[in-house]
Amino acid sequence: SASTVTVASQAALFVSITADDLTLTAGQTVTFTATVTSTGAIPASLQWQWDDTNDGTYDVLVTGASPNQRVTSYAGAPGARTVKVRVFDPATGREATSTLTVSVS
């Protein structure tokens, strides 16, 4: 007789970023807060990877529960600065990413 294999799908993870200020002066500190939501239970242990300049290199790695905050400042030439966060669930391999852009004058 034929057997049937059922694969349980994992709940989707989503992450969003907010900032306490979207228009900065150079050198001003800004706090980014990343919050995870899920179609199921949110894992107790997540890896938060922050890329302060959205250049593909994750500058900060934090393990813990949500939400997660990152405090940073931007100096140099005025313009748009984009921060990226990736949240990773080591137990299931699920991940989600989000970006947020602030303006530096």
Buried (B, 14 or more C-beta within 10 A) or exposed (E): EEEEEEEEEBBEBEBBBEBEEEEBEEEBEBEBBBBBEBEEEBBEEBBBBBBBEBEEEBBEEEEEEBBBBBEBBBEEEEEEBEBBBBBBBEEEEBBBBBEBBBEBE
